[in-house]
Amino acid sequence: MPNLYKTILQQCSQQCELLIVSKHRSVEQIQAYYDQGARNFGENRVQELLQKAPQLPQDIRWNFIGHLQRNKVRAVMPYISRLCSLDSLALAAIVDKEAARLNRTLGVLVEFNLAEESSKTGLAKQEAAAFFQALQQYEHLIPEGIMVMGPHVDDEAAIAAVFREARALFEELRAQWGGEHFTVCSMGMSHDYPIALREGSTQLRLGTILFEDPSSI
């Protein structure tokens, strides 16, 4: 088992799940982690997912983590087990309709832009309550938590502050709207995952560090 992969799994322990971000990675690279026991993989491009998924084991749990265009929903629905980047009710309505057509439910994470960076998608914190209330109308969507990206800065205190805010928002939403499935506070990527772990992440999204760091092999 890759040394770094094993170390990160130990760091996660019982606190969080590890989502391996496999965008731009080959089927062979993904299979290698699958062979070590990984089942949760994340893709952010529809075409890539459609090319890879049929070539890989069917029990992989594909998470879609990128911005999903409404006209691509039907194509990805047969493959994904979770949509991590729900950021509009218009998208929610289409995903719910497609899930109903397939006679299934779909776990969703609502994406928030707590760093307030214009380059990122996601809702503002002030929109949270109304958004989750509106989500209740969609019978085939299962709200499972939130996804947040840290700010693109070197200041660890600033990153920690955003993650702390995300965890507080997660707890607030779980208390008001969460059911038994509302367990995912997805925050932490290759450059900031140790901070995210300290601030209470329950899902890390790691790609670069697992595929490009020499110590991961």
Backbone as numpy.savetxt, mean C-alpha at the origin, in Angstrom:
# Nx Ny Nz CAx CAy CAz Cx Cy Cz
18.32 -17.31 2.40 17.47 -16.11 2.40 18.36 -14.87 2.40
18.05 -13.89 1.58 18.86 -12.67 1.55 19.00 -12.07 2.95
20.21 -11.67 3.32 20.48 -11.20 4.67 19.63 -10.00 5.05
19.59 -8.98 4.18 18.83 -7.79 4.51 17.34 -8.08 4.60
16.85 -8.90 3.69 15.44 -9.30 3.73 15.10 -9.95 5.06
15.95 -10.86 5.49 15.71 -11.55 6.76 15.75 -10.57 7.92
16.70 -9.63 7.88 16.80 -8.63 8.95 15.56 -7.77 9.03
15.05 -7.33 7.87 13.86 -6.48 7.86 12.65 -7.26 8.35
12.53 -8.51 7.97 11.44 -9.33 8.49 11.50 -9.43 10.01
12.70 -9.56 10.55 12.85 -9.61 12.00 12.48 -8.27 12.64
12.82 -7.18 11.97 12.48 -5.86 12.48 10.96 -5.66 12.49
10.32 -6.18 11.46 8.86 -6.07 11.40 8.22 -6.88 12.51
8.75 -8.08 12.75 8.23 -8.96 13.79 6.72 -9.07 13.67
6.02 -8.84 14.78 4.56 -8.92 14.75 3.91 -7.56 14.46
4.73 -6.52 14.30 4.18 -5.17 14.17 3.59 -4.90 12.80
4.24 -5.38 11.75 3.82 -4.94 10.42 4.06 -6.01 9.37
3.42 -5.81 8.23 3.65 -6.67 7.08 4.62 -5.96 6.14
5.33 -6.76 5.36 6.27 -6.21 4.38 5.67 -6.37 2.99
5.49 -5.26 2.31 5.04 -5.26 0.93 6.26 -5.00 0.05
6.60 -5.97 -0.78 7.75 -5.83 -1.66 7.31 -5.11 -2.94
7.88 -3.93 -3.14 7.52 -3.13 -4.30 8.33 -3.64 -5.49
7.63 -4.26 -6.41 8.30 -4.99 -7.51 8.22 -4.26 -8.84
7.85 -3.00 -8.83 7.81 -2.24 -10.09 9.19 -2.21 -10.71
9.24 -2.33 -12.02 10.48 -2.34 -12.80 11.35 -3.57 -12.56
10.84 -4.54 -11.79 11.63 -5.75 -11.52 11.13 -6.89 -12.39
12.02 -7.81 -12.67 11.68 -8.91 -13.57 10.88 -9.99 -12.86
10.24 -10.83 -13.66 9.52 -11.97 -13.12 10.46 -12.85 -12.31
11.69 -13.01 -12.77 12.66 -13.84 -12.07 13.03 -13.26 -10.72
13.16 -11.94 -10.64 13.47 -11.30 -9.36 12.33 -11.47 -8.37
11.13 -11.33 -8.86 9.96 -11.50 -7.99 9.87 -12.95 -7.52
10.07 -13.87 -8.45 10.00 -15.30 -8.11 11.01 -15.65 -7.02
12.18 -15.02 -7.06 13.21 -15.31 -6.07 12.73 -14.98 -4.65
12.04 -13.85 -4.51 11.51 -13.51 -3.19 10.31 -14.38 -2.84
9.52 -14.73 -3.83 8.41 -15.66 -3.59 8.95 -16.98 -3.04
10.04 -17.44 -3.59 10.63 -18.71 -3.16 11.15 -18.64 -1.73
11.39 -17.42 -1.24 11.82 -17.23 0.15 10.62 -17.02 1.08
9.41 -17.12 0.54 8.22 -17.03 1.38 7.40 -15.77 1.21
7.87 -14.81 0.43 7.13 -13.56 0.24 5.88 -13.81 -0.60
4.78 -13.18 -0.21 3.53 -13.29 -0.95 2.92 -11.94 -1.29
3.32 -10.88 -0.61 2.75 -9.55 -0.83 3.68 -8.71 -1.69
3.19 -8.37 -2.88 3.98 -7.57 -3.82 3.16 -6.37 -4.28
3.86 -5.26 -4.56 3.18 -4.04 -4.97 3.63 -3.58 -6.34
2.66 -3.21 -7.17 2.94 -2.65 -8.50 2.22 -1.31 -8.63
2.80 -0.42 -9.44 2.17 0.89 -9.61 1.86 1.22 -11.07
2.09 0.26 -11.96 1.75 0.48 -13.36 0.90 -0.69 -13.85
-0.23 -0.34 -14.42 -1.19 -1.37 -14.83 -0.58 -2.33 -15.83
0.08 -1.82 -16.85 0.60 -2.68 -17.90 1.62 -3.67 -17.37
2.47 -3.18 -16.46 3.47 -4.07 -15.86 2.80 -5.20 -15.09
1.79 -4.86 -14.32 1.07 -5.87 -13.54 0.43 -6.90 -14.45
-0.19 -6.43 -15.53 -0.87 -7.34 -16.45 0.11 -8.28 -17.15
1.34 -7.83 -17.35 2.35 -8.68 -17.97 2.92 -9.70 -16.99
3.13 -9.28 -15.75 3.81 -10.15 -14.78 2.88 -11.17 -14.12
1.71 -10.72 -13.73 0.84 -11.56 -12.89 0.57 -12.94 -13.49
0.25 -13.05 -14.79 -0.04 -14.38 -15.34 1.17 -15.32 -15.34
2.38 -14.76 -15.22 3.59 -15.58 -15.28 4.07 -16.04 -13.90
3.38 -15.59 -12.85 3.82 -15.86 -11.49 2.76 -16.64 -10.72
3.13 -17.21 -9.58 2.17 -18.03 -8.82 0.88 -17.28 -8.50
-0.21 -18.02 -8.53 -1.53 -17.41 -8.39 -1.84 -16.98 -6.96
-1.05 -17.45 -5.98 -1.35 -17.05 -4.60 -0.60 -15.79 -4.18
0.07 -15.12 -5.12 0.64 -13.81 -4.81 -0.50 -12.83 -4.55
-0.34 -12.04 -3.51 -1.32 -10.99 -3.19 -0.79 -9.67 -3.76
-1.32 -9.31 -4.93 -0.88 -8.08 -5.60 -1.58 -6.87 -4.98
-0.79 -5.90 -4.58 -1.29 -4.62 -4.09 -1.02 -3.57 -5.16
-2.03 -2.83 -5.56 -1.78 -1.76 -6.52 -1.53 -0.48 -5.74
-0.32 0.10 -5.91 0.10 1.21 -5.07 0.23 2.53 -5.83
0.00 2.51 -7.13 0.12 3.74 -7.92 -1.22 4.40 -8.14
-1.19 5.53 -8.80 -2.44 6.21 -9.16 -3.16 5.37 -10.21
-4.36 4.95 -9.90 -5.12 4.08 -10.80 -6.13 4.91 -11.59
-5.93 4.93 -12.91 -6.87 5.63 -13.77 -8.18 4.85 -13.84
-9.27 5.58 -13.89 -10.57 4.92 -13.84 -10.80 3.99 -15.03
-10.22 4.32 -16.17 -10.43 3.46 -17.34 -9.57 2.20 -17.32
-8.73 2.04 -16.27 -7.89 0.84 -16.15 -8.39 -0.09 -15.04
-9.44 0.29 -14.36 -9.92 -0.49 -13.22 -10.31 -1.90 -13.64
-11.08 -2.02 -14.71 -11.56 -3.34 -15.13 -10.40 -4.29 -15.43
-9.33 -3.75 -16.00 -8.21 -4.60 -16.38 -7.48 -5.19 -15.16
-7.34 -4.41 -14.09 -6.56 -4.89 -12.95 -7.37 -5.69 -11.93
-8.69 -5.52 -11.94 -9.51 -6.12 -10.89 -9.36 -7.64 -10.76
-9.16 -8.38 -11.83 -9.01 -9.83 -11.64 -7.73 -10.22 -10.90
-6.78 -9.30 -10.78 -5.48 -9.65 -10.22 -5.22 -9.10 -8.82
-5.74 -7.94 -8.50 -5.32 -7.30 -7.25 -6.15 -7.76 -6.05
-5.47 -7.83 -4.92 -6.15 -8.16 -3.67 -6.39 -6.92 -2.82
-5.69 -5.83 -3.17 -5.87 -4.58 -2.42 -5.50 -3.40 -3.32
-6.28 -2.34 -3.22 -5.94 -1.07 -3.84 -5.45 -0.15 -2.73
-4.19 0.24 -2.81 -3.58 1.01 -1.72 -3.65 2.52 -1.92
-4.18 2.96 -3.04 -4.07 4.38 -3.41 -5.43 4.99 -3.77
-6.45 4.63 -3.02 -7.77 5.21 -3.28 -7.75 6.67 -2.86
-8.06 7.55 -3.81 -7.96 8.98 -3.51 -9.13 9.80 -4.02
-10.20 9.14 -4.46 -11.38 9.89 -4.89 -12.61 8.99 -4.82
-13.76 9.62 -4.63 -15.01 8.87 -4.60 -15.39 8.41 -6.01
-14.96 9.16 -7.01 -15.24 8.74 -8.39 -14.56 7.41 -8.68
-13.32 7.27 -8.22 -12.61 6.00 -8.39 -13.26 4.91 -7.55
-13.65 5.25 -6.33 -14.31 4.27 -5.45 -15.56 3.71 -6.10
-16.33 4.56 -6.74 -17.58 4.11 -7.37 -17.31 3.10 -8.49
-16.29 3.35 -9.28 -15.98 2.45 -10.39 -15.41 1.13 -9.88
-14.54 1.21 -8.88 -13.96 -0.02 -8.32 -15.07 -0.86 -7.68
-15.97 -0.21 -6.97 -17.08 -0.94 -6.36 -17.95 -1.61 -7.42
-18.21 -0.91 -8.50 -19.03 -1.47 -9.58 -18.35 -2.69 -10.21
-17.04 -2.60 -10.43 -16.32 -3.72 -11.01 -16.23 -4.90 -10.05
-16.07 -4.61 -8.76 -16.04 -5.68 -7.77 -17.39 -6.40 -7.74
-18.47 -5.63 -7.84 -19.80 -6.24 -7.86 -19.97 -7.12 -9.10
-19.45 -6.65 -10.22 -19.56 -7.41 -11.46 -18.85 -8.76 -11.35
-17.74 -8.76 -10.59 -16.96 -9.98 -10.41 -17.41 -10.77 -9.19
-18.44 -10.27 -8.52 -18.98 -10.93 -7.33 -17.90 -11.12 -6.27
-17.18 -10.04 -5.98 -16.10 -10.10 -4.99 -16.06 -8.80 -4.19
-15.26 -8.79 -3.17 -14.97 -7.56 -2.44 -13.50 -7.22 -2.66
-13.13 -5.98 -2.36 -11.74 -5.55 -2.52 -11.34 -4.70 -1.32
-10.21 -5.05 -0.72 -9.66 -4.21 0.33 -9.07 -2.93 -0.26
-9.28 -1.82 0.43 -8.76 -0.54 -0.05 -8.08 0.22 1.09
-7.02 0.92 0.74 -6.39 1.89 1.61 -6.64 3.26 1.01
-6.97 4.21 1.85 -7.17 5.59 1.39 -5.84 6.32 1.50
-5.45 6.93 0.39 -4.16 7.63 0.35 -4.30 9.06 0.82
-3.41 9.47 1.72 -3.38 10.84 2.23 -2.05 11.50 1.91
-2.11 12.78 1.61 -0.91 13.57 1.33 -0.66 14.48 2.54
-0.19 13.88 3.62 0.02 14.65 4.85 1.25 15.53 4.77
2.17 15.21 3.86 3.34 16.06 3.67 2.99 17.33 2.91
1.79 17.36 2.33 1.30 18.53 1.58 2.27 18.92 0.47
2.77 17.92 -0.24 3.66 18.16 -1.37 2.86 18.08 -2.66
3.04 19.06 -3.51 2.23 19.15 -4.74 2.51 18.00 -5.70
3.67 17.37 -5.56 4.02 16.27 -6.46 3.34 14.96 -6.08
2.71 14.92 -4.90 2.09 13.69 -4.43 0.57 13.76 -4.55
-0.04 12.60 -4.80 -1.49 12.52 -4.80 -1.96 12.15 -3.39
-3.25 12.20 -3.19 -3.79 11.84 -1.88 -4.65 12.94 -1.30
-5.46 12.55 -0.33 -6.38 13.49 0.31 -5.68 14.31 1.39
-6.26 15.46 1.70 -5.83 16.24 2.86 -6.50 15.65 4.10
-5.87 15.85 5.23 -6.40 15.28 6.47 -7.81 15.77 6.76
-8.09 17.01 6.39 -9.41 17.59 6.66 -10.53 16.87 5.91
-10.18 16.16 4.86 -11.17 15.46 4.04 -11.49 14.07 4.57
-10.77 13.64 5.57 -10.84 12.23 5.99 -12.23 11.80 6.44
-12.83 12.54 7.36 -14.09 12.10 7.95 -15.19 11.99 6.90
-15.32 13.02 6.05 -16.36 13.00 5.03 -16.11 11.89 4.01
-14.84 11.66 3.71 -14.52 10.63 2.72 -14.89 9.25 3.24
-14.50 8.95 4.46 -14.80 7.64 5.02 -16.30 7.44 5.24
-16.98 8.51 5.56 -18.44 8.40 5.68 -19.05 8.04 4.33
-18.57 8.70 3.27 -19.10 8.43 1.94 -18.75 7.02 1.47
-17.62 6.48 1.93 -17.22 5.13 1.52 -18.19 4.06 1.99
-18.95 4.37 3.02 -19.85 3.36 3.57 -20.91 2.91 2.56
-21.16 3.71 1.53 -22.19 3.35 0.55 -21.74 2.26 -0.42
-20.44 1.97 -0.44 -19.92 1.01 -1.41 -19.76 -0.36 -0.75
-20.69 -1.24 -1.05 -20.80 -2.51 -0.34 -19.67 -3.49 -0.67
-19.00 -3.29 -1.79 -17.98 -4.24 -2.21 -16.56 -3.76 -1.91
-16.43 -2.63 -1.24 -15.13 -2.12 -0.83 -14.97 -2.31 0.68
-13.82 -2.82 1.08 -13.52 -3.03 2.50 -12.40 -2.08 2.90
-12.72 -0.98 3.61 -11.65 -0.08 4.05 -10.74 -0.79 5.05
-9.45 -0.86 4.70 -8.50 -1.58 5.54 -7.47 -0.66 6.19
-7.53 0.65 5.88 -6.58 1.56 6.49 -6.21 2.70 5.58
-5.00 3.22 5.78 -4.54 4.39 5.04 -3.12 4.15 4.52
-2.76 4.89 3.47 -1.40 4.89 2.94 -0.88 6.32 2.93
0.36 6.50 3.38 0.97 7.83 3.46 2.43 7.73 3.01
2.88 8.74 2.30 4.30 8.86 1.95 4.92 9.94 2.80
6.14 9.70 3.26 6.85 10.72 4.02 7.32 11.85 3.11
7.65 12.99 3.69 8.14 14.11 2.89 9.50 13.79 2.28
9.76 14.37 1.12 11.03 14.12 0.42 12.07 15.10 0.95
12.52 14.85 2.17 13.51 15.72 2.82 14.51 14.83 3.56
15.62 15.45 3.98 16.64 14.72 4.74 16.43 14.86 6.25
15.52 15.73 6.64 15.28 16.01 8.05 14.46 14.88 8.67
15.11 14.05 9.48 14.42 12.90 10.07 13.29 13.32 10.99
13.46 14.46 11.66 12.41 14.93 12.56 11.15 15.30 11.77
11.34 15.89 10.59 10.19 16.26 9.75 9.50 15.01 9.22
10.27 14.01 8.85 9.68 12.75 8.39 8.90 12.08 9.52
9.52 12.05 10.70 8.86 11.43 11.85 7.56 12.15 12.19
7.55 13.46 12.06 6.35 14.23 12.39 5.19 13.85 11.48
5.46 13.66 10.18 4.41 13.25 9.24 3.92 11.85 9.57
4.83 10.94 9.86 4.43 9.58 10.20 3.65 9.54 11.51
4.03 10.37 12.46 3.30 10.43 13.73 1.88 10.94 13.50
1.77 11.93 12.62 0.45 12.46 12.27 -0.39 11.38 11.57
0.27 10.60 10.70 -0.43 9.53 9.99 -0.95 8.48 10.97
-0.12 8.09 11.93 -0.56 7.08 12.89 -1.73 7.60 13.73
-1.68 8.86 14.10 -2.79 9.44 14.87 -4.07 9.47 14.04
-3.94 9.80 12.76 -5.11 9.81 11.87 -5.66 8.39 11.73
-4.77 7.43 11.56 -5.18 6.03 11.46 -5.98 5.60 12.69
-5.49 5.95 13.86 -6.19 5.57 15.10 -7.55 6.25 15.19
-7.60 7.51 14.79 -8.86 8.25 14.82 -9.89 7.64 13.88
-9.45 7.30 12.67 -10.35 6.71 11.69 -10.76 5.30 12.10
-9.84 4.55 12.67 -10.17 3.19 13.11 -11.22 3.22 14.21
-11.09 4.19 15.11 -12.06 4.29 16.20 -13.45 4.64 15.68
-13.53 5.46 14.64 -14.82 5.92 14.15 -15.41 5.04 13.06
-14.55 4.56 12.14 -15.06 3.87 10.96 -14.53 2.44 10.80
-13.53 2.12 11.57 -12.85 0.86 11.34 -13.59 -0.36 11.85
-13.53 -1.43 11.08 -14.02 -2.71 11.53 -12.84 -3.61 11.79
-13.09 -4.90 11.79 -12.02 -5.86 12.08 -10.92 -5.85 11.03
-11.24 -5.36 9.83 -10.25 -5.36 8.75 -9.39 -4.09 8.73
-9.73 -3.11 9.55 -9.04 -1.82 9.50 -7.76 -1.90 10.33
-6.70 -2.40 9.71 -5.46 -2.69 10.44 -4.21 -2.11 9.80
-4.35 -1.45 8.66 -3.16 -1.08 7.88 -2.88 0.43 7.95
-1.75 0.75 8.55 -1.20 2.11 8.48 0.08 1.98 7.66
-0.06 2.16 6.34 1.03 1.90 5.40 1.90 3.13 5.26
3.09 3.05 5.81 4.04 4.15 5.69 5.44 3.59 5.89
6.37 4.15 5.15 7.75 3.69 5.23 8.20 3.05 3.94
9.23 3.65 3.31 9.81 3.13 2.07 11.30 2.91 2.31
12.03 2.61 1.25 13.42 2.20 1.42 14.27 3.23 2.16
14.00 4.51 1.96 14.84 5.56 2.55 14.42 5.99 3.94
13.20 5.61 4.35 12.73 6.12 5.66 12.01 5.06 6.51
12.16 3.78 6.14 11.37 2.77 6.86 11.73 2.62 8.34
13.02 2.84 8.77 13.27 2.74 10.21 12.48 3.77 11.02
12.31 4.96 10.45 11.53 6.00 11.12 10.06 5.58 11.18
9.58 5.04 10.07 8.18 4.60 10.03 7.90 3.51 11.04
8.83 2.59 11.20 8.66 1.53 12.19 8.54 2.11 13.59
9.40 3.07 13.90 9.37 3.70 15.23 8.06 4.43 15.47
7.46 4.95 14.40 6.23 5.73 14.55 4.97 4.89 14.38
5.11 3.56 14.28 3.94 2.70 14.32 3.39 2.21 13.00
4.22 2.15 11.97 3.75 1.60 10.69 3.32 0.15 10.86
2.28 -0.23 10.13 1.89 -1.65 10.10 2.08 -2.25 8.71
2.59 -1.46 7.77 2.97 -1.99 6.46 4.11 -1.14 5.89
5.23 -1.79 5.62 6.34 -1.14 4.92 6.25 -1.46 3.44
6.58 -0.47 2.60 6.59 -0.66 1.15 8.03 -0.51 0.67
8.71 -1.64 0.49 10.14 -1.60 0.19 10.44 -2.22 -1.16
11.22 -1.51 -1.96 11.62 -2.02 -3.26 13.11 -1.87 -3.49
13.56 -0.63 -3.63 14.95 -0.35 -3.97 15.92 -1.05 -3.04
15.71 -0.97 -1.75 16.66 -1.54 -0.80 16.74 -3.05 -0.90
15.65 -3.69 -1.33 15.62 -5.14 -1.43 16.19 -5.65 -2.75
16.10 -4.84 -3.78 16.56 -5.29 -5.10 17.92 -4.73 -5.50
18.33 -3.62 -4.89 19.55 -2.96 -5.34 20.65 -2.87 -4.29
20.30 -3.06 -3.02 21.32 -3.02 -1.96 22.12 -4.32 -1.99
23.45 -4.25 -2.07 24.25 -5.47 -2.16 24.04 -6.43 -0.99
23.71 -5.89 0.20 23.56 -6.75 1.38 22.25 -7.53 1.37
21.38 -7.26 0.39 20.12 -7.99 0.32 20.29 -9.31 -0.38
21.43 -9.55 -0.96 21.64 -10.76 -1.77 22.47 -11.79 -0.99
